[in-house]
Amino acid sequence: MPNTPSGELPISPPLPPMPPLLSVPAFWPMALAKEAPEVILKNLKFAAEEIKIHAELRPKLATPNGVRLDLRTMVLRYYGRPGGIPTLVEAPYSGQSAVIADYAKGQSLVETLLADGIGHVALTDWKSASEDMKDFDIDNYLAELIVAIDDLGGRVNLVGLSQGGWQSAMAAARFPEKVNALVLAGAPIDTDAGDAPIKHMAHLSPMKFYDDLVTLGGGLMRGKFMLQGWKNMHPDEHYIKEHIDLYEHLDDPAFVAKREIFARWYENPLDLPGRWYLQAIRQLFKENRFAKGEFVGLGRRLNLKAITCPVYLLAGESDDITSKEQVFDADKYLGTPKERIEKKLVPGGHLDLFMGSRTLKETWPLVARWIRDAGAA
């Protein structure tokens, strides 16, 4: 799987845009006439596939589900049958869709949880922000997360993925009685910890840079801006290698299908409210207010000491988006007794935590068992 950021909000200043692969003069078919027929056909097939991948495919969750709630900020997806304490998976709201949690058959966190005895699963499927949502802030999203929890019965096992982790922790700190157990996977809780590149971007890029991006987006942080920033972190891979790989494997249906599944998720970024985005950049990533106990959520200062439920901290060994220290240092601030905090470091990078076959096969069944035990305690 490409080494692609998904979780962190800061993006690097865009590099000069590279010429689109298919940006050729209008008379390019005439140039193709000089090629052998089989080469012409392959080039046309390649062009059609590139257009499909970058302009036509849309996100699609892998596992059959129902819509439990349709709120302003999200659709609450529902899997499995009622019974016991529900497990709510909070997908990151950082520019990509909830497909990160239900990516593909055999490569889905939701599918893994269901297969390992968590029969009552829900998922936050965040919506792209419309222009009339530009002034929504973190409180708007936190409030609707609480609505989702209440609709599920008022008490859940909460699984926060990446950016969904700090919001899950906020919900647990604001309403500790509503969270039975908390899983934080690749979640930046102490944003000053570690030495990840994103940390340096957040601190070194002036706030004006982020303000200007939101202004350029008409009050929204446009998903296309973030996608450009993510791709610029690994430009050779996204602007050259992935196209060459596709061309070379164009006649391999399995390869093309895998590429299309990835594109459905990655090439369709969400727009974020400008106020929400700037609040997160300044207060969470630049000032680290949540870890310091200085962030105000839903009218109260949030203190991680208020969280006393069992907590599972999961981090990636080579995660260059959310460093393991940003995840594991949460135990310095939580009110949960040390013996009720599990910490696990697994091989791989950021996306491997949620979408990697190895982690889904070897680690998440252990997490599912831990959730079941927490529910029985």
QUISULNOR-V912028 format. One record per residue. N is the residue number from 1. SS is DSSP state (H for helix, E for strand, - for the rest). PSI is psi in radians with two decimals (* if undefined). Layout:
((N;SS;PSI) (N;SS;PSI))
//
This chain:
((1;-;2.40) (2;-;2.54) (3;-;1.51) (4;-;2.19) (5;-;2.58) (6;-;-0.46) (7;-;-0.58) (8;-;2.61) (9;-;-0.73) (10;-;2.47) (11;-;2.66) (12;-;2.65) (13;-;2.32) (14;-;2.42) (15;-;2.87) (16;-;2.31) (17;-;2.41) (18;-;2.62) (19;-;2.34) (20;-;2.51) (21;-;-0.60) (22;-;0.21) (23;-;1.59) (24;-;2.81) (25;-;2.77) (26;-;-0.34) (27;-;0.34) (28;H;-0.55) (29;H;-0.54) (30;H;-0.66) (31;H;-0.61) (32;H;-0.41) (33;-;-0.37) (34;-;-0.23) (35;-;2.83) (36;-;2.62) (37;H;-0.73) (38;H;-0.55) (39;H;-0.72) (40;H;-0.80) (41;H;-0.71) (42;H;-0.71) (43;H;-0.69) (44;H;-0.71) (45;H;-0.69) (46;H;-0.77) (47;H;-0.76) (48;H;-0.70) (49;H;-0.68) (50;H;-0.75) (51;H;-0.74) (52;H;-0.82) (53;H;-0.72) (54;H;-0.18) (55;H;-0.30) (56;H;-0.60) (57;-;2.56) (58;-;2.71) (59;-;2.53) (60;-;2.13) (61;-;2.53) (62;-;-0.52) (63;-;2.35) (64;-;2.40) (65;-;2.92) (66;E;2.84) (67;E;2.02) (68;E;-0.72) (69;E;2.54) (70;E;1.66) (71;-;3.09) (72;-;-0.68) (73;-;-0.33) (74;E;2.84) (75;E;2.23) (76;E;1.91) (77;E;2.53) (78;E;2.24) (79;E;2.61) (80;E;-2.88) (81;-;2.60) (82;-;2.60) (83;-;2.07) (84;-;-2.93) (85;-;2.17) (86;E;2.66) (87;E;2.06) (88;E;2.05) (89;E;2.08) (90;E;1.87) (91;-;2.66) (92;-;2.42) (93;-;1.47) (94;-;0.42) (95;-;-0.18) (96;-;2.76) (97;-;3.02) (98;H;-0.03) (99;H;-0.40) (100;H;-0.48) (101;H;-0.20) (102;-;1.12) (103;-;-0.96) (104;E;2.73) (105;-;2.25) (106;-;-0.07) (107;E;0.91) (108;-;2.23) (109;H;-0.74) (110;H;-0.83) (111;H;-0.71) (112;H;-0.79) (113;H;-0.76) (114;H;-0.70) (115;H;-0.37) (116;-;0.57) (117;-;0.05) (118;-;1.62) (119;-;-0.04) (120;E;1.50) (121;E;2.42) (122;E;2.78) (123;E;2.32) (124;E;1.98) (125;E;1.58) (126;E;2.51) (127;-;2.67) (128;-;2.41) (129;-;2.31) (130;-;2.96) (131;H;-0.54) (132;H;0.04) (133;H;0.16) (134;-;-0.43) (135;-;0.14) (136;-;2.48) (137;-;-3.01) (138;H;-0.61) (139;H;-0.68) (140;H;-0.72) (141;H;-0.65) (142;H;-0.70) (143;H;-0.73) (144;H;-0.45) (145;H;-0.72) (146;H;-0.68) (147;H;-0.76) (148;H;-0.75) (149;H;-0.77) (150;H;-0.66) (151;H;-0.46) (152;-;0.04) (153;-;-0.13) (154;-;-0.09) (155;-;2.21) (156;E;2.83) (157;E;2.14) (158;E;2.16) (159;E;1.83) (160;E;2.09) (161;E;2.16) (162;-;-2.12) (163;H;-0.47) (164;H;-0.29) (165;H;-0.80) (166;H;-0.56) (167;H;-0.63) (168;H;-0.75) (169;H;-0.62) (170;H;-0.76) (171;H;-0.71) (172;H;-0.58) (173;H;-0.62) (174;H;-0.69) (175;-;1.26) (176;H;-0.48) (177;H;-0.25) (178;H;-0.14) (179;E;2.00) (180;E;-0.70) (181;E;2.60) (182;E;2.17) (183;E;2.19) (184;E;1.88) (185;E;2.02) (186;-;0.58) (187;-;2.17) (188;-;1.73) (189;-;-0.89) (190;-;1.63) (191;-;-0.16) (192;-;-0.16) (193;-;2.75) (194;-;-2.92) (195;-;0.60) (196;-;2.58) (197;H;-0.62) (198;H;-0.62) (199;H;-0.78) (200;H;-0.66) (201;H;-0.76) (202;H;-0.69) (203;H;-0.56) (204;H;-0.54) (205;-;2.20) (206;-;2.66) (207;H;-0.51) (208;H;-0.58) (209;H;-0.81) (210;H;-0.67) (211;H;-0.75) (212;H;-0.63) (213;H;-0.73) (214;H;-0.72) (215;H;-0.77) (216;H;-0.54) (217;-;0.20) (218;-;0.55) (219;-;-0.10) (220;E;2.65) (221;E;1.82) (222;-;2.37) (223;H;-0.57) (224;H;-0.51) (225;H;-0.78) (226;H;-0.68) (227;H;-0.73) (228;H;-0.74) (229;H;-0.73) (230;H;-0.76) (231;H;-0.60) (232;H;-0.26) (233;H;-0.46) (234;-;1.16) (235;H;-0.69) (236;H;-0.68) (237;H;-0.77) (238;H;-0.50) (239;H;-0.27) (240;H;-1.10) (241;H;-0.77) (242;H;-0.54) (243;H;-0.70) (244;H;-0.77) (245;H;-0.75) (246;H;-0.77) (247;H;-0.74) (248;H;-0.44) (249;-;0.42) (250;-;-0.48) (251;-;0.20) (252;-;1.74) (253;H;-0.65) (254;H;-0.72) (255;H;-0.81) (256;H;-0.72) (257;H;-0.74) (258;H;-0.69) (259;H;-0.67) (260;H;-0.67) (261;H;-0.77) (262;H;-0.73) (263;H;-0.61) (264;H;-0.66) (265;H;-0.95) (266;H;-0.63) (267;-;0.15) (268;-;1.19) (269;-;2.72) (270;-;2.57) (271;-;2.53) (272;E;2.57) (273;E;2.36) (274;H;-0.74) (275;H;-0.77) (276;H;-0.85) (277;H;-0.83) (278;H;-0.62) (279;H;-0.76) (280;H;-0.76) (281;H;-0.89) (282;H;-0.95) (283;H;-0.55) (284;H;-0.81) (285;H;-0.55) (286;H;-0.72) (287;-;-0.18) (288;-;0.70) (289;H;-0.59) (290;H;-0.86) (291;H;-0.58) (292;H;-0.09) (293;-;0.42) (294;-;-0.04) (295;-;2.35) (296;E;2.08) (297;E;2.23) (298;-;0.78) (299;-;-0.04) (300;E;2.59) (301;E;2.22) (302;-;2.29) (303;-;2.13) (304;H;-0.34) (305;H;-0.35) (306;H;-0.30) (307;-;2.00) (308;-;0.01) (309;-;2.92) (310;E;2.45) (311;E;2.36) (312;E;2.11) (313;E;2.11) (314;E;2.23) (315;E;2.70) (316;E;2.37) (317;-;-0.66) (318;-;0.50) (319;-;2.00) (320;-;0.22) (321;-;-1.04) (322;-;1.88) (323;-;2.71) (324;H;-0.53) (325;H;-0.64) (326;H;-0.52) (327;H;-0.97) (328;H;-0.48) (329;H;-0.13) (330;H;-0.53) (331;H;-0.24) (332;H;-0.37) (333;-;-0.40) (334;-;2.65) (335;-;-0.12) (336;-;2.31) (337;-;2.53) (338;H;-0.61) (339;H;-0.18) (340;H;0.21) (341;E;2.10) (342;E;2.42) (343;E;2.24) (344;E;2.24) (345;E;2.20) (346;E;2.70) (347;-;2.64) (348;-;3.10) (349;-;-2.78) (350;-;-0.94) (351;-;-0.47) (352;H;-0.45) (353;H;-0.55) (354;H;-0.46) (355;H;-0.15) (356;-;2.31) (357;H;-0.71) (358;H;-0.80) (359;H;-0.68) (360;H;-0.59) (361;H;-0.68) (362;H;-0.55) (363;-;-0.82) (364;H;-0.51) (365;H;-0.58) (366;H;-0.69) (367;H;-0.73) (368;H;-0.73) (369;H;-0.70) (370;H;-0.73) (371;H;-0.76) (372;H;-0.75) (373;H;-0.66) (374;H;-0.62) (375;H;-0.50) (376;H;-0.29) (377;-;*))
//
